[in-house]
């Protein structure tokens, strides 16, 4: 009886060690990109989305020449939050500088042709949808009714383009 108990004890000990080693190996394998088998399942379970870490480069600042400053078209643009009344920590960036925030559902902007337009929603961990609801007649990009979505990050709406 004692011999049988010792055999069962050794078997349980070896089984526990095997499963611990297997768990460590599997955890290491899941972190490798080609073997990332459970990412979709874990996203569904947690309700979030696993996003790769990206870095943003600061835009290079340069002084516009005299011909550029006099020939730039001025445009107006209105951005509207969809399905949300206000997000006070959601900022609108023009050329990397804060130009407004969504204290209300809409933000009206006065822009120049060539301005880089971004929305910074890094404070909010849920999908936010924005829409361009109005713009001046000479506005080409971003276009009227164009929608943008961001989740806890910065979305680049693009360079403002206008008709001359």
C-alpha positions in Angstrom: 0.0 0.0 0.0 2.8 2.4 0.9 4.5 1.6 -2.5 1.3 2.4 -4.4 0.9 5.7 -2.5 4.5 6.7 -3.4 3.9 5.9 -7.1 0.7 8.0 -7.1 2.6 10.9 -5.4 5.4 10.8 -7.9 2.9 10.6 -10.8 1.1 13.7 -9.4 4.4 15.6 -8.9 5.6 14.8 -12.4 2.2 15.8 -13.9 2.2 19.1 -12.0 5.8 19.9 -13.2 4.9 18.9 -16.8 1.9 21.2 -16.8 3.8 24.1 -15.3 6.5 23.8 -17.9 3.9 23.5 -20.7 2.1 26.6 -19.4 5.3 28.7 -19.5 6.3 27.5 -23.0 2.7 28.2 -24.3 2.7 31.7 -22.8 6.0 32.4 -24.5 4.7 31.0 -27.8 1.6 33.1 -27.7 3.6 36.3 -27.6 5.3 35.5 -30.8 3.5 37.2 -33.8 3.2 34.1 -36.0 1.9 32.0 -33.1 -0.5 34.6 -31.8 -3.4 32.1 -31.7 -5.6 33.4 -29.0 -5.5 37.2 -29.7 -9.0 37.2 -31.4 -10.5 35.1 -28.6 -9.0 37.4 -25.9 -10.3 40.5 -27.6 -13.8 39.0 -27.6 -13.5 38.1 -23.9 -12.2 41.4 -22.8 -14.4 43.6 -25.1 -11.4 45.6 -26.2 -9.1 45.5 -29.2 -5.4 44.7 -29.0 -3.7 47.4 -30.9 0.0 47.5 -31.8 2.1 50.1 -30.1 3.0 52.9 -32.4 5.0 56.0 -32.0 4.2 59.4 -33.4 6.8 61.6 -34.9 6.5 65.3 -34.2 5.8 67.2 -37.4 8.7 69.3 -38.7 8.1 72.9 -38.2 9.1 75.3 -40.9 8.4 78.9 -41.6 6.2 79.4 -44.7 7.6 81.6 -47.4 6.1 85.0 -48.2 4.3 83.6 -51.3 2.9 80.7 -49.3 1.4 82.9 -46.6 -0.3 85.3 -49.1 -1.7 82.6 -51.4 -3.2 80.2 -48.9 -6.9 79.8 -49.1 -8.9 80.1 -45.9 -11.6 77.5 -45.2 -14.1 76.8 -42.4 -15.0 73.4 -41.2 -17.4 71.9 -38.7 -16.7 68.5 -37.0 -19.5 66.7 -35.1 -19.5 63.9 -32.7 -21.8 61.0 -33.6 -24.0 59.5 -30.9 -22.2 61.4 -28.1 -23.1 64.8 -26.7 -19.7 66.0 -25.6 -16.2 64.8 -24.9 -14.3 67.6 -23.1 -10.9 65.8 -23.2 -11.1 65.1 -27.0 -8.9 67.7 -28.7 -8.7 68.9 -32.3 -5.2 69.5 -33.4 -4.2 71.8 -36.2 -0.5 71.4 -37.2 0.1 69.6 -33.9 -1.3 72.5 -31.7 -4.6 72.3 -29.9 -7.2 74.3 -31.8 -10.4 73.2 -30.1 -12.1 70.5 -28.0 -15.5 68.9 -28.0 -17.0 70.7 -25.0 -20.2 70.4 -27.1 -21.2 68.1 -29.9 -19.7 70.3 -32.6 -16.4 72.1 -33.1 -16.1 74.9 -35.7 -12.6 75.6 -37.1 -11.1 78.2 -39.3 -8.2 76.7 -41.3 -5.7 77.5 -44.0 -5.0 75.3 -47.0 -2.2 72.9 -46.1 -3.0 72.7 -42.4 -2.7 69.2 -40.9 -5.8 68.2 -39.0 -5.9 65.6 -36.3 -8.2 64.5 -33.5 -6.6 63.4 -30.2 -8.9 61.0 -28.3 -6.2 59.2 -26.2 -8.2 59.9 -23.0 -11.2 57.8 -24.1 -11.1 54.0 -24.3 -14.1 53.4 -26.6 -14.7 54.0 -30.3 -15.5 57.6 -31.2 -17.0 58.5 -34.6 -16.6 62.1 -36.0 -18.2 63.5 -39.1 -17.5 66.6 -41.2 -21.0 68.2 -41.1 -20.3 71.5 -42.9 -17.5 73.3 -44.7 -16.9 76.4 -46.8 -17.6 76.1 -50.6 -13.9 75.9 -51.4 -13.1 73.0 -49.1 -12.0 69.8 -51.0 -10.5 67.7 -48.2 -11.7 66.6 -45.7 -14.9 66.3 -47.7 -18.4 66.9 -46.5 -20.0 64.0 -44.6 -16.7 62.2 -44.4 -16.5 60.1 -41.2 -13.5 59.3 -39.0 -13.2 56.8 -36.1 -10.7 56.7 -33.3 -10.3 54.6 -30.2 -7.8 55.8 -27.5 -5.4 57.4 -30.0 -4.9 60.1 -32.5 -6.5 60.0 -35.9 -5.0 62.0 -38.8 -7.8 63.6 -40.9 -5.3 64.8 -43.4 -4.1 67.9 -45.0 -6.7 70.6 -45.6 -7.2 71.1 -49.3 -9.1 74.0 -50.9 -10.1 75.2 -54.4 -8.5 78.4 -55.6 
